[in-house]
Amino acid sequence: MKLCELIKDIPVTAMTADPETEIKGVRYDSRAVEPGDLFVAVEGLQSDGHKFIPMALSKGAAAILCQHAPEGEGPWVVTEDSRRALALVSAAWFGYPARRMTMVGVTGTNGKTTSTILIKHLLEDCLGAKVGLVGTISNWIGDVEYPTERTTPESYDLQELFYKMAEAGCTHAVMEVSSHALALDRVAGVRFAAGLFTNLTRDHLDFHKTMEDYAGAKALLFSRCDKAAINTGDPWAPFMMERAACPVLTYSARGEADLRAEDVTLAATGVSFTAVCGEERAPVKLGIPGAFTVENALTAMAAGRLLGVSLSDCAASLGRARGVKGRVEVVPTPEDFAIVIDYAHTPDALEKVLRAMREGCRGRLVALFGCGGDRDKTKRPIMGEIAAREADFCVVTSDNPRSEEPEAIIADILKGVPEGTAMKVIADRPSAIRWAIDNHLPGDVIVLAGKGHETYQEVCGVKRHMDEREIVAEHLPRNEEE
């Protein structure tokens, strides 16, 4: 592909490179550059790609796309924002694959993963579509699962994934659109047929600094979609609606909305409710416990309605849906107590899952949790206070300490735990899980919060294998033998 074809969508402020240069590949990592490639120098959060321009040239880069032209003649293409340019150039390189599919984006703090998986199921079930998915737990191309490291990949990798989806015959793509992806232009140039907002609670303030900045990043989705659905049960809904540049379908699990839930019944095994949209009514039953499941189900139904699926078909499809790994996931245990694994790693998510598990709990509600290292420290005492308030017993342990000392993180958590709270502190998470199992009482529900689908723990900057399902399964037989 010629350089002029790659850069036709970006504003060029200066150029010394020959526009007719044949480009053999696009790279944003100088270590991967091969002769004939276009190297895009991006100012990153940890390092500046402009520093690696000499390396890219020494490896045979045919041209450099950058924000700041280095000394020398060339071959440069200078633009105002090379991060955004990377997204647009990547889309051009792969032939604009997102345009070949119906794109659905879901943004919000909590509920994105479950909602996107439910939407994928609904579109496959009701439309017979082949659906790709970009998510926190994994990426999917139809029925094939691929691992993922972050919610929304870098723009080049995202466009490559879209290309693989389109080439595999996917007619639709559903993705979790993170605030980072929106703020950092990873989805620049992608037009969504439907964009959905779940909720906004405290998270990622180490990056966004304020809740208004965080909300503003989320709201960017609604300036690049054809239709939107917004959960008006969330306090930030008016903020999102003011910034939506398209028709909006409102939905809510409580109160009036275009799509709403009535006659809600919550049980330990799932939820049921009546979905109401205009004059239509349809019974919904979903085998995932928790009040938030009603909101997630409505998010999926809202997506279906925006894409032309009838309310009754949406409802029937959800009745055939299964749960999501690491989201209110029930782990098999002896009959006298229960263990639930959930990804809850924010104050709001922890509060919601504990309140949800209170329903049907015959004994104590036990919260085993920690907080991630190198992340927003202000939420640590808040989560400590929530766990102490909502649970009958707390086991305070580690999440992903990363580069921080586990004991220091726990000390921050304990600042929010009132004196006299029934609790146990065990820094080593596997040991904490085993202790909770050994000291359970009949009827207890033990919530392992924070890790969810993850099968690793990052300690001292090193990721090591740790799957809570395995820890539980390996420990329970020993108890039974004893």
NORZIPE-V680577 format. One record per residue. N is the residue number from 1. RES is the residue in one small letter. PSI is psi in radians with two decimals (* if undefined). Layout:
n: {N,N}
res: {RES,RES}
psi: {PSI,PSI}
This chain:
n: {1,2,3,4,5,6,7,8,9,10,11,12,13,14,15,16,17,18,19,20,21,22,23,24,25,26,27,28,29,30,31,32,33,34,35,36,37,38,39,40,41,42,43,44,45,46,47,48,49,50,51,52,53,54,55,56,57,58,59,60,61,62,63,64,65,66,67,68,69,70,71,72,73,74,75,76,77,78,79,80,81,82,83,84,85,86,87,88,89,90,91,92,93,94,95,96,97,98,99,100,101,102,103,104,105,106,107,108,109,110,111,112,113,114,115,116,117,118,119,120,121,122,123,124,125,126,127,128,129,130,131,132,133,134,135,136,137,138,139,140,141,142,143,144,145,146,147,148,149,150,151,152,153,154,155,156,157,158,159,160,161,162,163,164,165,166,167,168,169,170,171,172,173,174,175,176,177,178,179,180,181,182,183,184,185,186,187,188,189,190,191,192,193,194,195,196,197,198,199,200,201,202,203,204,205,206,207,208,209,210,211,212,213,214,215,216,217,218,219,220,221,222,223,224,225,226,227,228,229,230,231,232,233,234,235,236,237,238,239,240,241,242,243,244,245,246,247,248,249,250,251,252,253,254,255,256,257,258,259,260,261,262,263,264,265,266,267,268,269,270,271,272,273,274,275,276,277,278,279,280,281,282,283,284,285,286,287,288,289,290,291,292,293,294,295,296,297,298,299,300,301,302,303,304,305,306,307,308,309,310,311,312,313,314,315,316,317,318,319,320,321,322,323,324,325,326,327,328,329,330,331,332,333,334,335,336,337,338,339,340,341,342,343,344,345,346,347,348,349,350,351,352,353,354,355,356,357,358,359,360,361,362,363,364,365,366,367,368,369,370,371,372,373,374,375,376,377,378,379,380,381,382,383,384,385,386,387,388,389,390,391,392,393,394,395,396,397,398,399,400,401,402,403,404,405,406,407,408,409,410,411,412,413,414,415,416,417,418,419,420,421,422,423,424,425,426,427,428,429,430,431,432,433,434,435,436,437,438,439,440,441,442,443,444,445,446,447,448,449,450,451,452,453,454,455,456,457,458,459,460,461,462,463,464,465,466,467,468,469,470,471,472,473,474,475,476,477,478,479,480,481,482}
res: {m,k,l,c,e,l,i,k,d,i,p,v,t,a,m,t,a,d,p,e,t,e,i,k,g,v,r,y,d,s,r,a,v,e,p,g,d,l,f,v,a,v,e,g,l,q,s,d,g,h,k,f,i,p,m,a,l,s,k,g,a,a,a,i,l,c,q,h,a,p,e,g,e,g,p,w,v,v,t,e,d,s,r,r,a,l,a,l,v,s,a,a,w,f,g,y,p,a,r,r,m,t,m,v,g,v,t,g,t,n,g,k,t,t,s,t,i,l,i,k,h,l,l,e,d,c,l,g,a,k,v,g,l,v,g,t,i,s,n,w,i,g,d,v,e,y,p,t,e,r,t,t,p,e,s,y,d,l,q,e,l,f,y,k,m,a,e,a,g,c,t,h,a,v,m,e,v,s,s,h,a,l,a,l,d,r,v,a,g,v,r,f,a,a,g,l,f,t,n,l,t,r,d,h,l,d,f,h,k,t,m,e,d,y,a,g,a,k,a,l,l,f,s,r,c,d,k,a,a,i,n,t,g,d,p,w,a,p,f,m,m,e,r,a,a,c,p,v,l,t,y,s,a,r,g,e,a,d,l,r,a,e,d,v,t,l,a,a,t,g,v,s,f,t,a,v,c,g,e,e,r,a,p,v,k,l,g,i,p,g,a,f,t,v,e,n,a,l,t,a,m,a,a,g,r,l,l,g,v,s,l,s,d,c,a,a,s,l,g,r,a,r,g,v,k,g,r,v,e,v,v,p,t,p,e,d,f,a,i,v,i,d,y,a,h,t,p,d,a,l,e,k,v,l,r,a,m,r,e,g,c,r,g,r,l,v,a,l,f,g,c,g,g,d,r,d,k,t,k,r,p,i,m,g,e,i,a,a,r,e,a,d,f,c,v,v,t,s,d,n,p,r,s,e,e,p,e,a,i,i,a,d,i,l,k,g,v,p,e,g,t,a,m,k,v,i,a,d,r,p,s,a,i,r,w,a,i,d,n,h,l,p,g,d,v,i,v,l,a,g,k,g,h,e,t,y,q,e,v,c,g,v,k,r,h,m,d,e,r,e,i,v,a,e,h,l,p,r,n,e,e,e}
psi: {2.41,2.62,-0.70,-0.54,-0.60,-0.63,0.18,-0.36,-0.03,2.59,2.15,2.17,-0.40,2.65,2.22,-0.24,2.63,2.07,-0.34,0.01,2.31,2.15,2.30,-0.24,2.86,2.28,2.49,-0.06,2.00,-0.46,-0.38,-0.03,2.41,2.79,2.30,-0.05,2.73,2.12,2.18,2.01,1.96,2.39,1.86,3.06,-0.50,-0.50,2.78,2.07,-0.34,-0.45,-0.35,0.18,-0.79,-0.69,-0.77,-0.72,-0.68,-0.39,0.06,0.31,2.34,-0.45,2.76,2.23,2.12,2.96,-0.57,2.01,2.17,3.03,2.66,3.06,-0.39,-2.82,1.78,2.64,2.03,2.33,2.91,-0.57,1.72,-0.41,-0.82,-0.67,-0.64,-0.74,-0.77,-0.69,-0.70,-0.72,-0.75,-0.72,-0.69,0.15,0.55,1.05,-0.52,-0.46,-0.26,-0.06,2.80,2.03,2.32,2.17,2.37,2.19,2.81,2.95,-0.91,2.66,-0.12,-0.79,-0.91,-0.74,-0.78,-0.66,-0.68,-0.68,-0.77,-0.84,-0.78,-0.77,-0.66,-0.73,-0.74,-0.57,-0.16,0.42,2.71,2.15,2.30,2.71,2.35,2.01,3.12,-0.75,-0.83,2.94,2.63,2.43,1.73,-2.09,0.08,2.22,2.45,2.50,2.75,2.66,-0.42,2.85,-0.93,2.08,2.94,2.69,-0.71,-0.82,-0.61,-0.79,-0.62,-0.68,-0.75,-0.71,-0.79,-0.66,-0.86,-0.73,-0.52,-0.04,0.22,2.29,-0.36,2.64,2.27,2.31,2.53,2.14,1.81,2.80,-0.61,-0.77,-0.66,-0.80,-0.57,0.24,0.52,-0.40,0.32,2.37,-0.12,2.20,2.24,2.34,-0.61,2.33,2.41,2.47,2.17,-1.02,2.99,2.08,3.00,2.10,2.73,0.45,-0.16,-0.44,-0.85,-0.34,-0.81,2.77,-0.56,-0.70,-0.71,-0.81,-0.69,-0.66,-0.79,-0.72,-0.31,-0.50,-0.62,0.10,-0.01,0.58,2.74,-0.62,2.70,2.70,2.25,2.29,1.78,-0.03,-0.10,2.45,-0.40,0.06,-0.78,-0.65,-0.80,-0.72,-0.63,-0.50,0.01,2.19,0.72,2.95,2.50,2.28,2.15,2.58,2.70,2.49,-0.17,2.26,3.07,2.49,2.91,-0.69,2.14,2.91,2.35,2.82,0.82,2.29,2.20,2.32,2.95,-0.38,-0.09,-2.88,2.76,2.60,2.99,2.13,2.30,2.22,1.83,-2.16,-0.10,2.52,2.46,2.32,2.42,2.34,2.17,2.25,0.77,2.09,2.80,2.47,-0.57,-0.35,-0.56,-0.76,-0.75,-0.69,-0.71,-0.62,-0.79,-0.73,-0.65,-0.73,-0.76,-0.77,-0.72,-0.48,0.22,0.20,2.37,2.73,-0.76,-0.66,-0.69,-0.81,-0.80,-0.67,-0.75,-0.53,-0.33,0.02,2.65,2.93,3.07,2.34,2.24,0.06,1.79,0.85,2.08,2.19,2.31,2.25,2.99,2.78,-0.30,-0.04,2.94,2.60,2.29,2.28,2.27,2.56,0.02,1.90,0.21,2.78,-0.83,-0.77,-0.70,-0.77,-0.74,-0.76,-0.61,-0.71,-0.64,-0.70,-0.26,-0.55,2.14,0.06,2.04,-0.31,-2.36,2.61,2.02,2.19,2.01,2.07,2.91,-2.91,2.59,2.54,2.79,0.53,-3.11,1.92,-0.36,-0.38,-0.19,-0.95,-0.50,-0.76,-0.60,-0.75,-0.73,-0.81,-0.74,-0.62,-0.72,-0.44,2.82,-0.40,2.44,2.38,1.88,2.18,-2.77,2.68,-1.84,1.67,-0.45,-2.09,-0.06,2.77,2.24,-0.70,-0.58,-0.69,-0.77,-0.68,-0.66,-0.69,-0.78,-0.32,-0.42,-0.05,2.08,2.61,2.44,-0.04,2.35,2.01,2.90,2.38,2.08,1.92,-0.66,2.03,-0.82,-0.71,-0.65,-0.71,-0.78,-0.68,-0.76,-0.70,-0.81,-0.49,0.37,2.78,2.72,2.35,-0.06,2.60,2.04,2.07,2.02,1.75,2.45,-0.68,-0.67,-2.10,-0.27,2.48,0.50,2.90,2.35,1.97,2.26,0.62,0.07,2.26,2.26,2.62,2.29,1.86,2.03,-0.52,-0.72,-0.71,-0.80,-0.85,-0.69,-0.50,-0.60,-0.74,-0.64,-0.68,-0.76,-0.64,-0.62,*}
